[in-house]
Amino acid sequence: MISTTRTQARYTLPGAVKKFTGRYPNAQLRLRQGNPTQIAELLASGDADMAIATEALNVHAGLVAIPCYQWNRVVIAPLGHYLLKSQRLTLEAIADYPIITYDQAVAGRSLIDKTFSYHRLSPNIVLSAIDPDVIKAYVELGLGIGIVASMAYDSTRDSSLGMLDASHLFEPSITYLALRKETYLRQYLTAFIELYAPHLDCTLANSALDMTRISKDASRLPTHESSCNVAVKRFR
């Protein structure tokens, strides 16, 4: 079983899940969703074999968290919104509008709050939600502009919304894959890791501790979006 967040389950895991079930049609794959703290607890208790989330996993005792991807945020608004005409997005411009974004329980929200606070800005967050699809739904209704993870926006699927890159405003967040310490990497686990994050060198690993040898330089991590178009790439 894989414990993960709603965003990861909806936007980053489908490709790997499809390939995995195609390769192992008789394997039973289960996804359990929750917030990062719940996900870490499921893994630590042995109720999950693997956890994928942002934050929480890298500080939980008894777990080995491997950085897989970096991601950042975008600002979304209904097509025709005045903010979408901005040539270069600023925090001040964002703070001028009602904002819809992630709940405090969701990884990455604290970084949004800290960024505004550092610049002495008080954003008007009128609505918060755990599910990025809920955020987009209320942005479509005109309740405010949205701040969501970049992988949660798709120009085709979200055709009623426009998007502005906000990666120059916020520090990137890291998606971690976590295992329990001393976990033996069974064939299914290794196969899924290779499909989800092919740039990780885990094919010869016999335990989760072996995987800590992988470079943890976040600046070298690919984004979720780029990983979809890049063949196997390994850290040195």
Backbone hydrogen bonds in HBPLUS format (Angstrom, degrees):
<---DONOR---> <-ACCEPTOR-->    atom                        ^
c    i                          cat <-CA-CA->   ^        H-A-AA   ^      H-
h    n   atom  resd res      DA  || num        DHA   H-A  angle D-A-AA Bond
n    s   type  num  typ     dist DA aas  dist angle  dist       angle   num
A0049-ASP N   A0001-MET O   2.78 MM  48  5.36 155.1  1.84 142.4 150.5     1
A0002-ILE N   A0030-ARG O   2.87 MM  28  6.20 170.2  1.88 164.1 165.1     2
A0032-ARG N   A0002-ILE O   2.90 MM  30  6.21 160.8  1.94 151.4 154.7     3
A0003-SER N   A0050-MET O   2.92 MM  47  6.35 162.1  1.95 161.0 161.2     4
A0052-ILE N   A0003-SER O   2.98 MM  49  6.50 151.6  2.06 156.9 165.9     5
A0004-THR N   A0032-ARG O   2.89 MM  28  6.24 156.5  1.95 153.1 159.2     6
A0034-GLY N   A0004-THR O   3.09 MM  30  6.34 134.4  2.31 143.7 154.2     7
A0009-ALA N   A0005-THR O   2.94 MM   4  6.08 166.2  1.96 152.0 156.4     8
A0010-ARG N   A0006-ARG O   2.93 MM   4  5.98 151.5  2.01 145.7 153.3     9
A0011-TYR N   A0007-THR O   2.86 MM   4  5.80 160.6  1.90 151.6 156.8    10
A0012-THR N   A0008-GLN O   3.06 MM   4  4.99 150.8  2.14 123.7 132.3    11
A0013-LEU N   A0008-GLN O   2.98 MM   5  6.00 143.0  2.12 175.4 167.6    12
A0017-VAL N   A0013-LEU O   2.90 MM   4  6.01 166.3  1.92 166.8 171.1    13
A0018-LYS N   A0014-PRO O   2.91 MM   4  6.01 161.9  1.94 150.6 154.9    14
A0019-LYS N   A0015-GLY O   3.14 MM   4  6.36 164.0  2.17 147.1 151.1    15
A0020-PHE N   A0016-ALA O   2.85 MM   4  5.97 156.8  1.91 148.1 155.3    16
A0021-THR N   A0017-VAL O   2.93 MM   4  6.09 170.6  1.93 155.5 157.2    17
A0022-GLY N   A0018-LYS O   3.05 MM   4  6.15 142.4  2.20 138.7 149.3    18
A0023-ARG N   A0019-LYS O   2.97 MM   4  6.20 145.7  2.09 143.3 152.0    19
A0024-TYR N   A0020-PHE O   2.77 MM   4  5.95 156.0  1.83 154.1 161.7    20
A0027-ALA N   A0024-TYR O   3.07 MM   3  5.46 162.0  2.11 115.0 120.8    21
A0039-ILE N   A0035-ASN O   2.94 MM   4  6.12 159.4  1.98 160.8 167.6    22
A0040-ALA N   A0036-PRO O   3.02 MM   4  6.19 160.2  2.06 146.9 151.0    23
A0041-GLU N   A0037-THR O   3.07 MM   4  6.30 155.5  2.13 146.8 153.6    24
A0042-LEU N   A0038-GLN O   2.96 MM   4  6.21 152.4  2.04 148.2 155.3    25
A0043-LEU N   A0039-ILE O   3.16 MM   4  6.45 156.9  2.22 148.1 153.5    26
A0044-ALA N   A0040-ALA O   2.91 MM   4  6.10 167.6  1.93 152.2 155.9    27
A0045-SER N   A0041-GLU O   2.99 MM   4  5.98 150.6  2.08 144.5 151.2    28
A0047-ASP N   A0042-LEU O   2.96 MM   5  5.15 127.8  2.24 164.0 167.6    29
A0046-GLY N   A0043-LEU O   3.08 MM   3  5.25 151.3  2.17 104.7 113.6    30
A0051-ALA N   A0178-ALA O   3.07 MM 127  5.05 155.5  2.14 139.9 143.4    31
A0178-ALA N   A0051-ALA O   2.75 MM 127  5.05 166.2  1.77 151.5 155.9    32
A0053-ALA N   A0176-TYR O   3.06 MM 123  5.53 152.5  2.14 149.6 157.7    33
A0176-TYR N   A0053-ALA O   2.71 MM 123  5.53 170.8  1.72 161.7 160.7    34
A0057-LEU N   A0055-GLU O   2.55 MM   2  5.50 148.3  1.64 106.6  97.0    35
A0059-VAL N   A0056-ALA O   3.30 MM   3  5.60 166.0  2.32 109.7 113.4    36
A0063-LEU N   A0060-HIS O   3.33 MM   3  5.94 152.2  2.42 137.2 136.7    37
A0181-LYS N   A0062-GLY O   3.07 MM 119  5.75 166.8  2.08 143.5 142.7    38
A0064-VAL N   A0179-LEU O   2.79 MM 115  5.42 170.3  1.80 167.7 171.2    39
A0179-LEU N   A0064-VAL O   3.03 MM 115  5.42 153.8  2.10 143.0 149.8    40
A0066-ILE N   A0177-LEU O   2.79 MM 111  5.19 174.3  1.79 147.6 149.6    41
A0177-LEU N   A0066-ILE O   2.92 MM 111  5.19 161.8  1.95 143.9 148.2    42
A0068-CYS N   A0175-THR O   2.82 MM 107  5.69 172.7  1.82 168.8 169.0    43
A0069-TYR N   A0175-THR O   3.44 MM 106  5.16 158.8  2.49 130.6 136.5    44
A0175-THR N   A0069-TYR O   2.81 MM 106  5.16 165.4  1.83 148.1 153.3    45
A0070-GLN N   A0222-PRO O   3.03 MM 152  6.19 156.0  2.09 141.6 149.0    46
A0071-TRP N   A0173-SER O   2.87 MM 102  5.39 154.3  1.94 148.5 154.5    47
A0173-SER N   A0071-TRP O   2.84 MM 102  5.39 167.9  1.86 167.0 167.1    48
A0150-SER N   A0072-ASN O   2.89 MM  78  5.84 161.4  1.92 150.7 147.4    49
A0166-ALA N   A0073-ARG O   3.13 MM  93  5.52 145.8  2.25 148.8 145.4    50
A0074-VAL N   A0148-VAL O   2.89 MM  74  5.69 158.4  1.94 164.0 171.1    51
A0148-VAL N   A0074-VAL O   3.09 MM  74  5.69 158.0  2.14 159.9 165.2    52
A0075-VAL N   A0164-LEU O   2.87 MM  89  5.15 167.9  1.88 155.1 158.1    53
A0164-LEU N   A0075-VAL O   2.81 MM  89  5.15 152.6  1.88 151.9 160.1    54
A0076-ILE N   A0146-GLY O   2.84 MM  70  4.97 155.8  1.90 134.8 142.9    55
A0146-GLY N   A0076-ILE O   2.84 MM  70  4.97 169.5  1.85 145.9 149.6    56
A0077-ALA N   A0162-GLY O   3.12 MM  85  5.44 151.4  2.20 140.8 146.3    57
A0162-GLY N   A0077-ALA O   2.75 MM  85  5.44 171.2  1.76 173.9 172.9    58
A0081-HIS N   A0078-PRO O   2.98 MM   3  5.66 151.5  2.06 146.4 147.5    59
A0079-LEU N   A0160-SER O   3.19 MM  81  5.97 158.3  2.24 142.5 139.5    60
A0084-LEU N   A0081-HIS O   3.12 MM   3  5.67 138.9  2.30 112.3 122.0    61
A0085-LYS N   A0082-TYR O   3.04 MM   3  5.63 163.4  2.07 117.3 122.6    62
A0086-SER N   A0083-LEU O   3.00 MM   3  5.63 168.4  2.02 122.2 125.1    63
A0094-ILE N   A0090-THR O   3.16 MM   4  6.49 155.6  2.23 145.0 151.3    64
A0095-ALA N   A0091-LEU O   2.90 MM   4  6.12 161.3  1.94 154.0 158.8    65
A0096-ASP N   A0093-ALA O   3.27 MM   3  5.34 151.4  2.35  99.0 107.4    66
A0097-TYR N   A0094-ILE O   3.14 MM   3  5.92 171.7  2.14 124.2 126.6    67
A0145-ILE N   A0098-PRO O   2.91 MM  47  6.31 155.6  1.97 164.6 156.7    68
A0099-ILE N   A0124-ASN O   2.80 MM  25  5.86 162.0  1.83 153.6 153.5    69
A0126-VAL N   A0099-ILE O   2.90 MM  27  5.82 132.3  2.13 142.2 156.5    70
A0100-ILE N   A0145-ILE O   2.75 MM  45  6.00 150.1  1.83 160.1 166.9    71
A0147-ILE N   A0100-ILE O   3.08 MM  47  6.53 146.4  2.20 151.9 158.3    72
A0101-THR N   A0127-LEU O   3.22 MM  26  6.79 149.1  2.32 153.9 158.4    73
A0129-ALA N   A0101-THR O   3.06 MM  28  6.52 144.6  2.19 144.5 155.4    74
A0103-ASP N   A0129-ALA O   2.93 MM  26  4.81 132.4  2.16 115.5 116.9    75
A0106-VAL N   A0103-ASP O   3.01 MM   3  5.52 162.5  2.05 116.6 122.3    76
A0109-ARG N   A0106-VAL O   3.27 MM   3  6.03 168.2  2.28 137.3 140.3    77
A0112-ILE N   A0108-GLY O   3.31 MM   4  6.67 150.6  2.40 143.8 151.0    78
A0112-ILE N   A0109-ARG O   3.07 MM   3  5.14 118.3  2.46  97.3 112.4    79
A0113-ASP N   A0109-ARG O   3.03 MM   4  6.39 164.3  2.06 158.0 161.3    80
A0114-LYS N   A0110-SER O   2.91 MM   4  6.09 159.6  1.95 146.8 152.6    81
A0115-THR N   A0111-LEU O   2.96 MM   4  6.05 151.6  2.05 143.1 150.4    82
A0116-PHE N   A0112-ILE O   3.19 MM   4  6.50 166.4  2.21 155.1 157.0    83
A0117-SER N   A0113-ASP O   2.96 MM   4  6.13 162.1  1.99 149.6 155.4    84
A0118-TYR N   A0114-LYS O   2.83 MM   4  5.92 156.3  1.88 147.3 153.1    85
A0119-HIS N   A0115-THR O   3.31 MM   4  6.54 147.0  2.42 141.3 148.8    86
A0121-LEU N   A0116-PHE O   2.87 MM   5  5.05 168.0  1.89 146.2 147.1    87
A0120-ARG N   A0117-SER O   2.93 MM   3  4.80 158.2  1.98 105.8 109.7    88
A0134-VAL N   A0131-ASP O   3.05 MM   3  5.32 130.6  2.31 104.1 116.6    89
A0135-ILE N   A0131-ASP O   3.22 MM   4  6.66 154.2  2.29 147.0 154.1    90
A0136-LYS N   A0132-PRO O   2.98 MM   4  6.24 161.6  2.01 148.1 152.2    91
A0137-ALA N   A0133-ASP O   3.01 MM   4  6.16 147.8  2.12 137.2 146.0    92
A0138-TYR N   A0134-VAL O   3.16 MM   4  6.47 155.6  2.22 152.4 156.6    93
A0139-VAL N   A0135-ILE O   3.01 MM   4  6.27 143.1  2.15 145.8 157.0    94
A0140-GLU N   A0136-LYS O   2.93 MM   4  6.11 156.6  1.98 147.7 153.5    95
A0141-LEU N   A0137-ALA O   3.25 MM   4  6.54 133.9  2.48 131.2 142.7    96
A0143-LEU N   A0138-TYR O   3.19 MM   5  5.88 162.1  2.22 169.3 164.0    97
A0142-GLY N   A0139-VAL O   2.92 MM   3  5.15 155.2  1.98 107.3 115.5    98
A0152-ALA N   A0149-ALA O   2.91 MM   3  5.43 157.2  1.96 117.0 124.7    99
A0153-TYR N   A0150-SER O   3.29 MM   3  5.81 169.9  2.30 115.0 117.7   100
A0158-ASP N   A0154-ASP O   2.69 MM   4  5.51 161.2  1.72 160.3 166.5   101
A0161-LEU N   A0158-ASP O   3.00 MM   3  5.60 165.1  2.02 122.2 126.2   102
A0169-LEU N   A0166-ALA O   2.96 MM   3  5.39 160.4  2.00 114.3 120.6   103
A0183-THR N   A0180-ARG O   3.08 MM   3  5.49 141.3  2.23 139.3 136.4   104
A0208-ALA N   A0183-THR O   3.13 MM  25  5.46 129.7  2.39 134.2 147.9   105
A0190-THR N   A0186-ARG O   2.96 MM   4  6.23 172.5  1.97 167.0 168.4   106
A0191-ALA N   A0187-GLN O   2.89 MM   4  6.02 161.1  1.92 150.8 156.6   107
A0192-PHE N   A0188-TYR O   2.95 MM   4  6.13 159.7  1.99 147.9 153.0   108
A0193-ILE N   A0189-LEU O   2.99 MM   4  6.22 163.4  2.01 155.0 159.5   109
A0194-GLU N   A0190-THR O   3.01 MM   4  6.22 160.7  2.04 150.8 155.9   110
A0195-LEU N   A0191-ALA O   3.09 MM   4  6.30 146.1  2.20 143.6 152.5   111
A0196-TYR N   A0192-PHE O   2.85 MM   4  6.05 155.0  1.92 152.5 159.6   112
A0197-ALA N   A0193-ILE O   2.78 MM   4  5.73 168.0  1.79 153.6 157.7   113
A0200-LEU N   A0197-ALA O   3.01 MM   3  5.85 170.8  2.02 128.7 131.7   114
A0205-ALA N   A0202-CYS O   3.16 MM   3  5.05 157.7  2.22 101.0 107.9   115
A0210-ASP N   A0207-SER O   3.12 MM   3  5.40 132.6  2.35 102.8 114.5   116
A0211-MET N   A0208-ALA O   3.05 MM   3  5.29 133.2  2.28 100.8 113.1   117
A0212-THR N   A0209-LEU O   3.14 MM   3  5.42 155.4  2.20 106.1 113.4   118
A0213-ARG N   A0210-ASP O   3.29 MM   3  6.05 166.3  2.31 116.3 119.6   119
A0214-ILE N   A0211-MET O   3.11 MM   3  5.78 168.1  2.12 117.4 121.1   120
A0220-ARG N   A0217-ASP O   2.99 MM   3  5.75 161.0  2.03 121.2 127.1   121
A0221-LEU N   A0218-ALA O   3.05 MM   3  5.25 162.7  2.08 109.5 115.1   122
A0227-SER N   A0223-THR O   3.09 MM   4  6.25 148.7  2.20 147.2 155.5   123
A0228-CYS N   A0225-GLU O   3.30 MM   3  5.68 148.5  2.40 104.7 112.8   124
A0229-ASN N   A0226-SER O   3.04 MM   3  5.51 153.8  2.11 111.4 119.2   125
